[in-house]
Amino acid sequence: MLRKALAGLAALLLPLTVLVAAPSWAATSSASAAMADWSAWTAYTAGARVTFNGVTYECIQSHTSQPGWEPPNVPALWKPVGDGGGGDTSAPSVPGNLRTTGVTDRSVSLAWNASTDNVGVTGYEVYRDGNLITTVTGTTHSDTGLSPETRYAYTVRARDAAGNRSAAGNTASATTEKGDGGGDPGDGGNKVLGYFVQWGVYQRGYHVKNIDTSGSAAKLTHINYAFGNVQNGQCTIGDSYADYDRFYQANESVDGVADTWDAGALRGSFNQLRKLKQKHPHLKVLFSFGGWTWSGGFTQAAQNPAAFAESCYRLVEDPRWADVFDGIDIDWEYPNACGLSCDSSGPAAYRNLMQALRARFGSGNLVTAAITADGTNGGKIDAADYAGAAQYVDWYNVMTYDYFGAFAPQGPTAPHSPLTSYNGIPTPGFHSDAAIQKLKSKGIPAGKLLLGIGFYGRGWTGVTQAAPGGTASGAAPGTYEAGIEDYKVLKTRCPATGTVAGTAYAHCGNQWWSYDTPATIGGKMSYSKNQGLGGAFFWELSGDTSNAELLTAMRNGLG
């Protein structure tokens, strides 16, 4: 999403085959090797074929296998294929006795009897009112985020490793209870979404547990997990170690329970997010793909949107973590325009991509996107059909920050996240209100737009002028990257000395920084409410103070 992530990120983004360490005796398999039975601790490359329980599988992402990663358990890595002998065509038995085991004003808990299969049941598809909402490996599911006093009908189908699906079992219906008027944070459309970055667990030492201990979890409505990669027209894992393999000790874990090395056990941030959701059931988590660094793959993805959507669904709904994610977020920087790389897919490509994602993920999952906030005439908003795609998304995260910064090393100094225009703004249309009004003028409902807040500042050095518009000699030093610093550092190292266009700036020594404070965030939240927006989001959680000072201002400002 941000240039600020580039410096430390490159060294962390290792291929899956590197991040999953295998014993020295691990075998190697390739597409050209003779087909053999699947085995653990084997390096498989895309295209390799194996057999498991009489079913033939083809590797769709290179990896080193581990115990518990048997092909039926990881459809993101393996797909069943015909073996010339017809393969498995027998569907599992129908799951029986679907029943409700608990009902609140916002949730329905379900249980059912296990199915049987000639090879083995790999999961159960849960449907609400005829729409697929999740796939689970066990025989229970808790459907959360529902509306009070509303009747819902559920069915369940079993599936096996070969992709055979049973018929739906009996229907179980339930009516949620009457709400108490309190509701969850974010009721009334006031969403508060924060990004959690996978690389934060390294140098930054920011883990999912910090979301809980800082008080952030109680104030958030949604979390975007950043990022998954986009390669060869498909959604792929970006950092398998951080995502689902890092071992968390008891003192690092959300619930105080250490991870295990049991076969098939989930670890890493995915498991911690699962525990966070169990502790804070109102939270929804989305898997975000792309970002500033990994948007180059969207061009190929746009050539076959249906195939891309299928790959994303397989990954997000992988049975190992299907209960962790409530949907998908797309951060394409930028369709039919230039970011780190350039795209020339045409204005309709974005709409087609989002349409395919909605078709595959269905109405039971969230589909959202982070989009440009370029409010200039003929700029990035005009380059793609964001209005046409709006019907397929639940909302857009409008990236109303990074307008100005030390990527122009000589200045002029300017706030990176101005809410409005001001006299002397270097580029007319580079401010939040211009982007919001432009998107609304295209017919995008205000309720589908979230205002973006940066939990960091951008700064220059060699600056003598206190007010905006001064010259500079280069980027100010930063902890992780020159020209960028977290709010939690800047609030004491270079306190704000003035405000402009609804945001703050600071001149300390020869440095000049711009960033948002609790006070300026309060003003931006008032703007969000006055404009009828769906709420606000921010980049990213580790930039806040240990007691969530900025997030608290967002939550209080939206009500």
N, C-alpha and C positions, 0 to 999 in steps of 0.2 A: 504494500500500500504506500509506503513512504520511502523516500530516498534515505532516510535516517537508518533504515534497517540494513543498508547495503554493506557497511564496513565490516561488521562482525559476522555477517550472515554467510558470506562466501565459504569461509572455512568450515562452517557447520553443515552445509548442505551436501553431504556425502551420499553416494549411491546406496541403495538398499543393501547391495551385496557387501559393501564395506562396513555399514553400520551394524549388521548382524554378524558378530564374530563366530566363526565355526572352529571346532577343534582342529588341531593340525592334521588329524587323520581324515578329515571330511572328504567325501568323494566329490566328483564333479560329473555333471550331466549336461548334455547339449542336445539341440534339435537333431544333430546327426548321430547321436549315440543310439544304441539298440534300446528298444523300449524295455523297461524293467519295472519291478515293483517299487512303489514310493518308499523312501526311507528318510529318516531324520539325519540332520547334519550333512546334507548334500547340497552342493551349489547347482541350482537349476537355472538355465537361461530360457528366455522367452521362446516358445516353440517346442520345448522338450516335452515328450509324452511319457507318462507312467501309467501303471495300473494300480488300483487300490480297491480291495473288496470286489474284484471282478469288473470294475468300471474303468474305462480309459479316460485319462485327463490330459489336457494340454496346458502347459505353463503360459500364463499371459503377462507375467511380470517377473523379471529375473530376481532371484533371492536365494538365500541359504536356508534350507528348511530346519525347523526345530521341532522337538516333541510337542504335540498338540496342534501342529499346523498341517494335519492330514488334509488332503484335497477337499473332501466334503465340508471341512470346517472353515476354509478360507477361499470363498469364491472370487475374492479380489486377486488371488494368485493363480487359481486353477479353474478351468472350465471343463465340464464333461464333454466328450466327443464320441462320435460313432467309432466303433472298433472293427467294423466289417462283419461282426457277428450279430448285429442288431442291438447290442447293449441292453441296458436295463430299461424296460418300458412299463414296469409295474408301478402303479401309484401307491402311496402309503394308504393305510386305512383312514377312514374319516375320524378326526378327533371328536370324542364324545363328551357328553355331559358338560358343555360350556355353561358356566354359571358365574354370577356376580358374587364376590366375597367381601365387598365393601363399597360404600358410596358416600361421597362428601358433596359439598356444593360445587367442587371443581374437579372431581376425579371419580373414576369407576375402576375398581379392581376386579380382575377376571381370573378364572382358573378353568382348566379342562383336563380330560383324561388323555394320556399319551397315545399316540398312534403307533402302529407297527408297520414294518416294511421288509421286503425280502433282502434288501441290502442295508438299509439304515436310514432313519429319519434324521434330517439335518436341520430342520427348523419349522416354525409355524408362522404363517402369515395371519395377522390380525386385521380385520376389517371393521370399520365403523361406518354405519349407514351406507354400506356397499363400497366404501373407499378404503384401499389398503393404507394403514397408518404406520405399521411397523412389522418387522420380522424378528422373532425371538427364538432362542434355542431351547428354552425351558417351557413349562406348561402353565406359566402365570404371566400376567402383564397388568400394569397400572397405567391407565390412560388419564393423563393430567392436562391441565390448562383448559378445562371444559367450562361451559357457561352454566350458572345456577338455574335450577328449575327447568331443565331441558331434558327431553327424552332421547336416548341414544340406543341404537340396536347394533349388536356385535355378532360376527361370525368368525370362525377360524378354519384355515386350511393347512394341512401338513404338506411338506415337500421333502424330496430325497435328493441324494447327491447327483442323480442324473437329470434333475430338473423336473421330475414328475410331481404333479400336485394332486392331492386328494380333492374330492368334492367338499363343499362347505358343510360343516356340521350343523347342529341346531343353533337357532338364534337365541341370544340372551339379551334382554332389554332392561334398561334401568333409567330412572329419572333422577337427575342430580338434585341435591337438597337446596333449600332456599339459602341465599347468601346472608351473611350477618351485616352487610353494609361496609365492612372493612375492605375486603378484597385483597388481592395481591398487588404489589408495587406495579405500576404501569397500567392499572385499570383506567378506562376512559381514553385509551389511545396514547397515553403518555409512556411510550416505550423508552427504556434506558438500556442501551446496548453497549457493551465494552468488548474490545478485542483482547484476547489472550494470545501472546505470540509464543510459538513452540521453542524458539531460541532463547527465550527469557530464562529457561532453566539452567543455562550455562553461566556466562559471565554475570548476568544480572541477578542470579540466584532467586528468581521470582517463580514460585511454583503455584499450583492450583490451591494449595493450602492457604497461601497468602490472600487469595480472594475471600476466604472465610474469615481468617483472623483479623483482617483489616476492616471488617464490617461491610465489605463491598457486595458480597453475595446477597445480603438482605435488601440491598438498594437496587440491584440490577434486575431487569426482566429477561435479558438475553445476553449470551456470550457468543462471540464469533471466535472459533479456533483457527488461527492463522499460522501456516497455510498448508494446503495440499498443492501439489505441483500439477501442471498440465503438460504432458509429453506425448508426442505421437498421436495427437488427437484424443487423448484419454486423460481422465483424472487419475493421478497416482499419489502414492504416499511421498511426502517431502522429507521427513526425517524419522525413520522407523524407531530409532533409539529413544528419542524424546517422546514420540507419539505413544508407543505401546510396549516398549521393552525395558526402559530404565527401571531399576529396582528402587522402590521407595521404602526407607526404614520407617519404623513406627512413628518416630518424632517428626518425620517429614510428611506423613500421610494425613489426609483430611480427617479421618476417623480414628487416628492413633493406632491403626493396625497395619503392620508391615505387609508388603507384597510377598508372594510365594513364587517358587520356581516350579510349581506343579504343572504338569502337562496341560497346555491349553489355557493357563491362567493369564489374564490380562494384566499388564503393568503400565508403567509410563503415565503420561498426562491423561490419556483416555480413561484409565481406571480411576484416576483421581477425580476427573470430571464426573464419572459415574457416582462416586461417593459424595461429591458436592451436591449433585442433584438429589440424592437420597436425603441429604440433610436439609436442602432447600428445594422442596418439590415444585415451587413455582417457576424455577429457572428453566429456560429453554436454551439449548446449545446447538449452534449451527457449525458445520464444517465449511470453512471458507477456502476457496481455490483461486490461485493466481497471485495477485499482488504485483507490486512494481517489478520485482525480479523475475517472476515466473509467468508473466502475461504473454510471452512470445509464443507459447503453445496454442493459444486460442485461435490463431489464424487457421491452423490445420483442423482444429476442432470444429470450426465454423463450416468446413467443407462437408462434414457429415454430422449434423447436429444430433440425429437420433443415436448414432453410435457413441458419440460423446456422452450424451445423457445416460445411456445404458451403462457405460463404464463408471460414471459418477455414482449412479444408483448402487451398483455392485459394491463400490468402495464404501460409501456412506452407510449402506445397510449391511455391511459385512457382519455376519452373525456374532463375531467376536465383540463388536461394539455397537450393534444396531440400536441398543437401548440408550446409548450415550447421546446420539445426535437426533435432533428434531427437524432437520432439514439441511439445505445447502445454500451457501452464499457464493456468488461469483464476483470476483474483483478483477475485471478485465481492464487493463490500463494500456491502450485505449482502443475500442472498436473503431475501425476506419479512420484512425488517427495515430499519432506517435506518442510513445512514452519512452521506456528504455529501448524498446523496439517499435517498429512501425507496422501497421496493419492497413491493408487496402481491400478488405473483404466486401466493402460496399455498405450503404446505410442499412439494408435489410438484414444483414448477417446477425446483428445483435438480437433483433426481434425473433428471428428464426431459432437462434440458440436458446433463448429463454422459453420459447414456446415448447421446444423439445424437452427441456428440463421439467417444465410443469406437467407435460403429458406423462413423463416417466415417473416423476415423484408423486403425482396425484395431489388431490386437495388435502390429504391428511398430513402432508409435510410442508414445512415452510420453504419457500423459494425466494431469496432476496438477492440484492446486488449492491455493491459499492460502485458509485459512478462519479464521473468528473463534475467539478463545480465551476467549469470555465463559462462565465457569463458573457463573454464577448460575442459580438455578431460574427457569425461564420466560424465560431470556435468549435471545441470538441463536443459540446452538447448538440450542436447542429449537425455533426458528422454522422451520428448514428440515430436510429429510430427508437429512442428511449420512450417516446410516447406510445408507439405501437407495442413495445414490449411490456409496458406498465400493466396491461391486463393479465399478464402471466406471473407477476411478482407480488409478494405480500407487501413489500416496501423497498424503497431505494435508500441506501446510506449515501448522502450527498457529501463528498469529501471537501468540505468548506475550510480547508487549511492548505498550507504549503503554497500559497499564492506568491510569496516573495521570500527570499533567503539568500544565503551566501553562495548558492550556485551562481549568483551574480556577484563575484567576489569584491568588486569595487563599489557595490551599492547601486543606486541609493538605498539607504536603510529604509525599510518599510515593514509594517506588521504582517506576519505570515498568515493571520486568520482574521482579517477585518470583517466585521459584520456588515458595514455599510461603506459607501465611498467617502472620500475626504479630499480636501484641496491638496493637490500634489500627488495623488495616488499614481504610481508609475504606469499602471496599465488599467485604463477604464474597463469595468466589467469584471475585474479580479477582486470580487468581494462576495460574501455569502448571499446578501439580498439579491444581487444581480442573478446569481444562479437559481435561487429559489423562484424568483419571479419568472425567469425564462422557462423553467420546467413547468410551472403552473400555466403559463401562457400556451404551452403546447397541449394542454388538456390533461396533464397528469394530476390526479387528485392530491390535494395538499396532505391528506391523511396518509398518503403513501410515501411521504418525504420525511426523512429524519435529518436533522441538522448535525453537522460534524464538529467536534471539539477536539483539539490537540492537547494532550497532557504533557506537552514538551514545548520548548521554545527554539527559535532560530536566531542566530546572532552573528555579528561581524566584529572584527577587531580593527584597530587603527582609526577609530571614530572619535572625533572631537565634538560634533554637534549632538546635543541632547535630544532635540526634536527629530521626528522622522525626516528623511530626505537628505541625510548627510552622506559624505563619501566614506569609503573604508579601504583597508589594505588587504583584506582577506577574511576568511572564516575564523570566528572565535574558537578557542579550544573547547572541546567537549569530551566527556568521559569515554564515549564509544565511537564518536565520529565528530570531526571538526564541523562547527556550525550548528550543532544540535545538542541540546541538553534537556534532561528531565525537569519537570516542574519542581519536583521534590528537592532538587539541587539548587535551582535558580532562585527559589523563594527566599533563601538565606544568603546565597552567594552573590546574587545581583538583584536585590528587591526592586519591584516596580517603582518607577519615578513619574509615570504619567500614563494617560490613556488617550487613545485615538480610535475613532471608528468602531467603538464598542469592544475594544480589546486593550491590553496593557503593553507598555514597553518599559525598558529599564536601561539607563546609561550609568555604567559603573567603571571608573577608570577610563580606559580607551575602548571598552567593549559596549556594544549596543545589542540588546535582546528584545524580542517580542514574545509574549505568551499570554495565556488566559489565567486569571486568578479567580477565586471564588466569587468576587464581586462582579467581574465581567461575565462570568458564566451565568450568574443570576440574571443579568440583562439579556443574554442570549436565550435563556430559557423563557423569559417573558416574550421575546420575539417569536419563539417557536409556538407558544400558546396563542399569541395574537394572530399568527398566520394560519392557525388550524393544522399545524404539522402533526405528524404521528409521534413525535417525541424527539429524542436526540441520541447520538452515539459518540463514542470517543476512541481515539487511538493513543495509547493503549494502557492497560491496567498497571504495568510496572512503573509508569511515570508518576503516579500519584504518591501522596504521602502514606505512611504506614497506617494512618487512621482514615484514609480515603477522603481527604479534604475536598478535592475537586468533585469527586463523584457525589459526595453529600450535597454540594451546591447544586449539582444537576438534579438530583432527586427532590430536594426541597423546592427548587425553582419550578419544576413541572408539577409538583403537588402529588 
